[in-house]
Amino acid sequence: MPVISLNGFDLQPAVFRELPLDYLTFQGVIPFEKMGDETLVTLLNPFSDRLRQEVAAALGCRCHFYLIPPADFDVALEVVKNRYAAESK
């Protein structure tokens, strides 16, 4: 599984809001980009086949998965949380 940093991506609510914030936080996943009918998703746990299948089923599309370093995940998750909060106002 390729490793990716989300520092160069503008995380879009339309993509990551397809899954609940609690799910993103607990499962360690962030959908971060759409490419046509497919979604790019970062994972903290690249070994969980169950998680990859669950995410693809929840998103209802083919997904491409990338490993994200924990520190990068924490930074990206803060961006996601802030954007969730901004949209709920």
Residue pairs with C-beta under 8 A, 6 or more apart in sequence:
1 43
1 46
1 65
1 66
1 67
2 66
2 67
3 66
3 67
3 68
3 69
4 42
4 66
4 67
4 68
5 68
5 69
5 72
6 30
6 32
6 42
6 68
6 72
6 75
6 76
7 72
7 75
9 32
9 33
11 30
11 32
11 76
11 79
11 80
11 83
12 32
12 33
13 83
13 84
13 87
14 34
15 31
15 32
15 33
15 34
15 39
16 24
16 30
16 31
16 32
16 80
16 83
17 84
17 87
18 31
18 39
18 58
18 59
19 29
19 31
19 55
19 58
19 59
21 80
21 81
21 84
23 29
23 58
24 30
24 77
24 80
25 77
27 51
27 54
27 55
28 43
28 44
28 45
28 73
29 41
29 42
29 43
29 44
29 51
29 55
30 41
30 42
30 68
30 73
30 76
30 77
30 80
31 39
31 40
31 41
31 55
31 59
31 63
32 40
32 41
32 42
32 76
33 39
33 40
34 40
35 64
37 61
37 62
38 61
38 62
38 63
38 64
39 59
39 61
39 62
39 63
39 64
40 63
40 64
40 66
41 55
41 59
41 63
41 64
41 65
41 66
42 65
42 66
42 67
42 68
42 73
42 76
43 51
43 52
43 65
43 66
43 67
43 68
44 67
44 68
44 70
44 73
45 51
46 65
46 67
52 63
52 65
55 63
55 65
56 62
56 63
68 76
